[in-house]
Amino acid sequence: MSAQPVHGHRYDRPRVPRTIGGISGALRGARRAQFFAELLEAEQGPELNNVLTTWWGRAMLDTDPDRDRVHEAAEAGTLPVTTMDEVIRRRQRLIAS
């Protein structure tokens, strides 16, 4: 099994920049409006950081090239699963290489 990314994604440059512009550019329609509503209500500091982090994660999921395939597999019950121990082992091997 290979630990290489399927899409040739570079980990030093995320698909969605962790900026207000990057996040809003990746979101569409009502999701973008909801992001801006939460952003405008957040106070500078931890609250604003939480809004940005939460919505960055949603934007990354929204822009995943395999999003539809993964969603269909999850609903069909055919999505591969693994244990947390295996995830940790894979990450340790990746870091060591």
C-alpha positions in Angstrom: 0.0 0.0 0.0 1.3 3.4 -0.9 1.2 6.5 1.4 1.4 8.8 -1.6 -1.5 11.2 -2.1 -4.0 10.1 -4.7 -4.2 13.6 -6.4 -0.6 14.5 -6.2 -1.6 17.2 -3.6 1.3 19.1 -2.1 1.0 19.3 1.7 2.9 22.6 1.9 0.2 24.3 -0.2 -3.4 23.5 0.8 -6.1 23.4 -1.9 -7.9 26.2 0.0 -5.7 29.0 1.5 -6.4 29.6 5.2 -7.6 33.2 4.4 -11.0 34.8 4.4 -10.7 35.1 0.6 -9.5 31.6 0.1 -12.3 30.1 2.2 -15.1 32.3 0.7 -13.8 31.5 -2.8 -14.2 27.8 -2.1 -17.7 28.0 -0.7 -20.8 28.4 -2.8 -24.2 30.0 -2.3 -25.8 29.7 1.1 -22.7 28.2 2.6 -20.7 31.3 1.6 -23.4 33.6 3.1 -23.4 31.6 6.3 -19.6 31.8 6.5 -19.7 35.6 6.2 -22.6 35.9 8.7 -20.5 34.0 11.3 -17.4 35.9 10.3 -19.0 39.3 10.8 -20.3 38.3 14.3 -17.0 36.9 15.5 -14.7 38.9 17.8 -11.0 39.1 17.0 -9.1 36.4 18.8 -10.1 32.8 19.6 -13.7 33.3 18.4 -12.6 34.5 15.0 -9.9 31.8 14.7 -12.5 29.2 15.5 -14.8 30.5 12.7 -11.9 30.5 10.2 -10.7 27.0 11.2 -14.2 25.5 11.1 -15.1 27.0 7.7 -11.6 26.2 6.3 -12.3 22.5 7.1 -15.7 22.7 5.4 -14.1 24.5 2.3 -11.5 21.7 2.1 -14.2 19.1 2.1 -16.3 21.0 -0.4 -13.3 21.2 -2.8 -12.1 17.6 -2.4 -12.0 16.0 -5.9 -13.2 12.7 -4.5 -16.1 14.2 -2.5 -18.9 12.7 -4.5 -17.3 9.2 -4.7 -16.6 9.2 -0.9 -20.1 10.4 -0.1 -21.7 7.7 -2.2 -19.5 5.0 -0.7 -20.3 6.2 2.8 -24.0 6.1 2.1 -23.7 2.7 0.5 -21.7 1.3 3.5 -18.7 0.5 1.3 -16.3 3.2 2.5 -13.1 1.6 3.7 -12.5 1.9 7.4 -9.5 1.6 9.6 -8.5 1.8 13.3 -6.9 4.8 14.9 -3.9 2.7 15.7 -3.4 2.0 11.9 -3.8 5.7 11.2 -1.1 6.6 13.7 1.2 3.8 12.3 0.7 5.2 8.7 1.5 8.8 9.8 4.6 7.7 11.7 5.8 5.8 8.6 5.1 8.8 6.4 7.0 11.1 8.8 9.9 8.7 9.0 10.3 8.5 5.2 
